[in-house]
Amino acid sequence: MRKSSLPPVLPRRLRRPRLLIVGCGDVGGRLAARLAGRLGDRWKLIGTGRTPESLAKIRALGAVPMAIDLDDRRSARRLAGIASRIVHLVPPPGTGHSDGRSRRLAAAIGSAAERGRQAMIVYCGTTGVYGDAGGERLDETRPIAPASGRARRRASGERQLRALARRGAARVALLRAPGIYAQDRLPTERLRRGTPAIRHEEDGYSSHIHADDLAWLLWIALFRAGNCRVYNAVDGTEMRMGEWFDRVAEATGLPRPPRESRDAIRDRVSPSLWSFMSESRRISNRRILRELRARLRYPHPQMALDEVRAVRDGPAGPASD
């Protein structure tokens, strides 16, 4: 009896598409938890971490944990061909001018492409690559001008992935996120320390995105983003930095930060914090709304802060004086 030349039919669990979340921390964990609940067994979710604690959290979310260290070339090579959809959330190293972690990840993805396995990768970078815009409104067409070491390393990560796409080794989308917040990741310690904010007339603008909204933007970008396209992953609100801290203080019941001049604050805070406080820009989110067809759960941070305040006040309402 002649054997069939048809390949064997694989079990469904072996035919599931795979999503790889490289750096499955807070935002990646939110994405994994949401997908595990929505997609069931239709996708295989893989998350990378570096410590036993992070790997245990990934497993608890319903994803397959994978111990990967992008500072180690041999470890990074293990990611070659793992998945057809990749979300890159690993930050650059804390020092230097380049992002070796993104370079090693790009090399692994490129080696898989040479074997005919082209992936779609979404990189989560930062709006800090724009540098200080003096409060001007800007969109994705504005040339980048990173001023801090952190922003320059993020720009390096973008270049590594753009080069991968130009070689045809992968499709790449770049998301630039601003200050990421959530009900459980607010600047409360800063308020408790009494770190001052810049007085209103000198204060700059900052942008925000809720961690849950960012996680979902990463997912839809895997399917709706254009190749080598940049997207500002911001909620589109225009708020001065000091106003943000005041609103957080009101929601959490903490004291508002004192206001001081820019010159006074520059001498009192660390260079890294000052690089964040000194930059001012108002960023358009029109592209994520039109091209990614994003529908944000929190289009304004006050919506999330109202939830924080409601929990603090409890069912009986705010305490009387």
C-alpha positions as CSV (number, residue, x, y, z in Angstrom):
1,M,0.0,0.0,0.0
2,R,1.5,3.3,-1.1
3,K,2.0,5.9,1.7
4,S,0.3,9.2,1.4
5,S,2.6,12.1,0.4
6,L,0.5,14.6,2.3
7,P,2.0,16.0,5.5
8,P,0.5,14.8,8.8
9,V,-2.2,17.0,10.2
10,L,-0.8,18.6,13.4
11,P,-2.9,18.9,16.5
12,R,-4.5,22.3,16.9
13,R,-2.3,23.1,19.9
14,L,0.7,22.9,17.6
15,R,-0.8,25.0,14.9
16,R,-1.7,28.0,17.1
17,P,0.0,31.3,16.1
18,R,2.5,32.6,18.7
19,L,2.9,35.9,20.3
20,L,6.2,36.6,21.9
21,I,6.4,39.4,24.5
22,V,10.0,40.3,25.0
23,G,10.3,41.8,28.5
24,C,7.0,40.8,30.0
25,G,6.8,43.1,32.9
26,D,4.0,45.4,33.9
27,V,2.7,46.5,30.4
28,G,3.5,43.1,28.9
29,G,1.8,41.4,31.7
30,R,-1.3,43.5,31.2
31,L,-1.3,42.5,27.5
32,A,-0.8,38.8,28.3
33,A,-3.6,38.8,30.9
34,R,-6.0,40.4,28.6
35,L,-5.2,38.1,25.7
36,A,-5.4,35.0,27.8
37,G,-8.9,36.0,28.8
38,R,-10.1,36.9,25.3
39,L,-8.3,34.5,23.0
40,G,-8.4,31.3,25.1
41,D,-6.5,28.6,23.3
42,R,-6.4,30.3,19.9
43,W,-2.9,31.9,20.5
44,K,0.1,30.6,22.3
45,L,1.5,33.4,24.5
46,I,5.2,33.4,25.4
47,G,6.7,36.0,27.8
48,T,10.4,36.5,28.6
49,G,11.9,37.4,31.9
50,R,15.2,37.4,33.7
51,T,14.4,36.4,37.3
52,P,12.6,33.4,38.8
53,E,10.1,35.9,40.3
54,S,9.3,37.4,36.9
55,L,9.0,34.0,35.2
56,A,6.6,32.8,37.9
57,K,4.4,35.9,37.3
58,I,4.4,35.2,33.6
59,R,3.3,31.7,34.2
60,A,0.5,32.8,36.5
61,L,-0.8,35.1,33.7
62,G,-1.4,32.1,31.5
63,A,1.7,32.6,29.3
64,V,4.7,30.3,28.7
65,P,7.7,31.8,30.6
66,M,11.1,31.9,28.8
67,A,14.3,32.9,30.6
68,I,16.1,35.4,28.3
69,D,18.8,37.9,28.9
70,L,19.3,40.3,26.0
71,D,22.6,41.3,27.5
72,D,23.8,37.8,26.6
73,R,24.2,37.1,22.8
74,R,23.7,33.4,23.2
75,S,20.6,33.9,25.3
76,A,19.2,36.3,22.7
77,R,19.8,33.8,19.9
78,R,17.2,31.5,21.5
79,L,14.5,33.9,20.3
80,A,15.2,33.2,16.6
81,G,12.0,31.9,14.9
82,I,10.0,31.6,18.2
83,A,7.0,33.6,17.0
84,S,5.6,35.4,14.0
85,R,4.4,38.3,16.2
86,I,6.7,40.0,18.6
87,V,6.2,42.8,21.1
88,H,9.6,44.3,22.2
89,L,9.3,45.9,25.7
90,V,12.9,45.5,27.0
91,P,14.4,48.9,27.9
92,P,17.9,49.8,26.8
93,P,20.8,49.5,29.2
94,G,21.1,52.3,31.7
95,T,24.4,53.7,30.3
96,G,26.1,54.3,27.0
97,H,24.8,55.7,23.7
98,S,23.5,52.6,22.0
99,D,21.0,49.9,22.6
100,G,22.8,46.6,22.4
101,R,19.7,44.7,23.6
102,S,17.7,45.7,20.6
103,R,20.7,44.9,18.4
104,R,20.9,41.4,19.7
105,L,17.1,40.9,19.4
106,A,17.3,42.2,15.8
107,A,20.1,39.8,15.0
108,A,18.1,36.9,16.3
109,I,15.0,37.9,14.3
110,G,17.2,38.5,11.2
111,S,18.7,35.0,11.4
112,A,15.2,33.5,11.5
113,A,14.3,35.6,8.4
114,E,17.2,34.0,6.5
115,R,15.4,30.7,7.0
116,G,12.2,32.1,5.6
117,R,10.5,33.1,8.9
118,Q,9.7,36.7,8.7
119,A,8.1,38.3,11.8
120,M,6.1,41.4,12.7
121,I,7.6,43.3,15.6
122,V,6.3,46.2,17.5
123,Y,8.8,48.2,19.5
124,C,7.7,50.3,22.5
125,G,10.0,53.3,22.7
126,T,9.5,56.8,24.1
127,T,8.3,60.2,23.1
128,G,11.5,61.5,24.8
129,V,13.3,61.0,21.4
130,Y,11.7,64.2,20.3
131,G,13.6,66.2,22.9
132,D,12.4,69.5,24.2
133,A,9.8,71.2,21.9
134,G,9.3,74.2,24.0
135,G,5.6,73.4,24.5
136,E,4.9,73.2,20.7
137,R,2.4,70.7,19.3
138,L,4.0,67.9,17.3
139,D,3.2,64.7,15.5
140,E,5.2,61.8,14.1
141,T,6.6,63.8,11.2
142,R,8.7,65.9,13.6
143,P,12.4,65.0,13.4
144,I,13.8,63.4,16.6
145,A,16.3,65.3,18.7
146,P,17.0,63.2,21.8
147,A,18.8,65.2,24.5
148,S,19.2,62.8,27.4
149,G,21.3,59.6,27.4
150,R,18.1,57.6,27.9
151,A,16.4,59.1,24.9
152,R,19.5,58.6,22.7
153,R,19.6,54.9,23.6
154,R,15.9,54.7,22.7
155,A,16.6,56.3,19.4
156,S,19.4,53.7,18.9
157,G,16.8,50.9,19.5
158,E,14.6,52.4,16.8
159,R,17.5,52.5,14.3
160,Q,18.3,48.9,15.0
161,L,14.8,47.8,14.2
162,R,14.4,50.1,11.2
163,A,17.6,48.6,9.7
164,L,16.0,45.1,10.2
165,A,12.9,46.2,8.2
166,R,14.9,47.9,5.5
167,R,16.7,44.5,4.9
168,G,13.3,42.9,4.5
169,A,14.1,40.7,7.5
170,A,10.9,41.8,9.4
171,R,8.0,44.2,9.4
172,V,8.4,46.8,12.1
173,A,6.2,49.3,13.8
174,L,7.5,51.9,16.3
175,L,5.3,53.1,19.2
176,R,6.5,56.1,21.2
177,A,5.0,56.2,24.7
178,P,5.1,59.1,27.1
179,G,4.7,58.9,30.9
180,I,2.9,55.5,31.6
181,Y,0.6,55.5,34.5
182,A,-2.1,53.3,36.0
183,Q,-4.1,53.3,39.2
184,D,-1.3,51.3,40.8
185,R,1.6,53.2,39.3
186,L,1.2,56.9,40.2
187,P,3.9,59.2,41.5
188,T,2.8,58.9,45.1
189,E,6.2,58.5,46.5
190,R,7.3,61.7,44.9
191,L,4.3,63.5,46.5
192,R,5.1,61.9,49.9
193,R,8.7,63.2,49.6
194,G,7.5,66.7,48.8
195,T,9.5,66.9,45.6
196,P,8.7,70.4,44.2
197,A,7.0,71.0,40.8
198,I,7.8,73.9,38.5
199,R,5.6,77.0,39.1
200,H,2.8,77.3,36.6
201,E,4.1,80.2,34.5
202,E,7.3,78.3,33.8
203,D,6.0,74.8,33.7
204,G,6.1,72.6,30.6
205,Y,3.6,70.2,29.1
206,S,3.8,66.4,29.6
207,S,1.9,63.6,27.9
208,H,0.4,60.4,29.3
209,I,-0.9,57.0,28.4
210,H,-2.6,54.5,30.7
211,A,-0.8,51.2,30.9
212,D,-3.9,49.2,29.9
213,D,-4.4,51.4,26.8
214,L,-0.7,51.0,25.9
215,A,-0.9,47.3,26.2
216,W,-3.8,47.2,23.8
217,L,-2.2,49.6,21.3
218,L,0.8,47.2,21.1
219,W,-1.6,44.4,20.2
220,I,-3.6,46.1,17.5
221,A,-0.4,47.6,16.0
222,L,0.8,44.0,15.3
223,F,-2.1,43.8,12.8
224,R,-2.9,47.3,11.7
225,A,0.4,49.2,11.7
226,G,2.2,50.1,8.5
227,N,5.8,48.8,8.0
228,C,8.4,51.2,9.5
229,R,5.5,53.4,10.6
230,V,5.8,55.5,13.8
231,Y,2.9,56.0,16.2
232,N,2.6,58.3,19.2
233,A,1.0,56.2,21.8
234,V,-0.4,59.1,23.8
235,D,-3.9,59.9,25.1
236,G,-3.8,63.3,23.4
237,T,-4.5,65.5,26.5
238,E,-2.6,68.7,27.0
239,M,-1.7,69.0,30.6
240,R,1.1,70.9,32.4
241,M,3.3,68.7,34.5
242,G,2.5,70.4,37.8
243,E,-1.2,70.1,37.0
244,W,-0.7,66.3,36.7
245,F,0.9,66.1,40.1
246,D,-1.9,68.3,41.6
247,R,-4.5,66.0,40.2
248,V,-2.8,62.9,41.5
249,A,-2.5,64.5,44.9
250,E,-6.3,65.2,45.0
251,A,-7.1,61.7,43.9
252,T,-4.9,60.0,46.5
253,G,-5.4,62.4,49.4
254,L,-1.7,63.5,49.5
255,P,-0.4,67.0,49.7
256,R,0.1,69.0,46.5
257,P,3.7,69.5,45.6
258,P,5.2,72.9,46.4
259,R,5.9,75.1,43.4
260,E,9.4,76.6,42.8
261,S,11.2,78.2,39.9
262,R,12.9,76.2,37.2
263,D,16.3,77.4,38.4
264,A,15.7,76.4,42.0
265,I,14.4,73.0,41.0
266,R,17.3,72.3,38.7
267,D,19.7,72.5,41.6
268,R,17.6,70.2,43.8
269,V,16.8,67.2,41.7
270,S,18.9,64.6,40.0
271,P,20.0,65.1,36.4
272,S,17.8,62.3,35.2
273,L,14.7,63.8,36.8
274,W,15.6,67.2,35.6
275,S,15.9,65.9,32.0
276,F,12.3,64.7,32.4
277,M,11.0,67.9,34.0
278,S,12.8,70.3,31.7
279,E,11.2,69.0,28.4
280,S,7.9,70.3,27.2
281,R,5.8,69.1,24.2
282,R,2.2,68.6,23.3
283,I,1.8,65.4,21.2
284,S,-0.9,64.5,18.7
285,N,-2.4,61.1,18.8
286,R,-4.3,61.5,15.6
287,R,-2.4,58.7,13.9
288,I,-3.3,56.0,16.4
289,L,-6.9,57.0,16.2
290,R,-7.1,57.1,12.4
291,E,-4.7,54.4,11.3
292,L,-4.8,51.9,14.2
293,R,-8.5,52.7,14.9
294,A,-7.7,52.8,18.6
295,R,-10.5,53.3,21.1
296,L,-8.8,54.3,24.4
297,R,-10.4,53.2,27.6
298,Y,-8.8,56.3,29.3
299,P,-8.7,59.2,26.8
300,H,-8.0,61.5,29.8
301,P,-6.0,60.7,32.9
302,Q,-8.7,62.2,35.1
303,M,-11.0,59.2,34.3
304,A,-8.5,56.9,36.0
305,L,-7.9,59.3,38.8
306,D,-11.6,59.4,39.5
307,E,-11.5,55.7,39.9
308,V,-8.7,56.0,42.4
309,R,-10.6,58.6,44.4
310,A,-13.7,56.5,44.4
311,V,-11.8,53.6,45.9
312,R,-10.2,55.8,48.5
313,D,-13.5,57.4,49.5
314,G,-15.3,54.0,49.7
315,P,-19.0,53.3,49.5
316,A,-19.7,55.8,52.3
317,G,-18.2,58.7,50.4
318,P,-15.4,61.0,51.5
319,A,-14.8,61.4,55.2
320,S,-16.2,64.6,56.7
321,D,-13.9,67.2,58.3
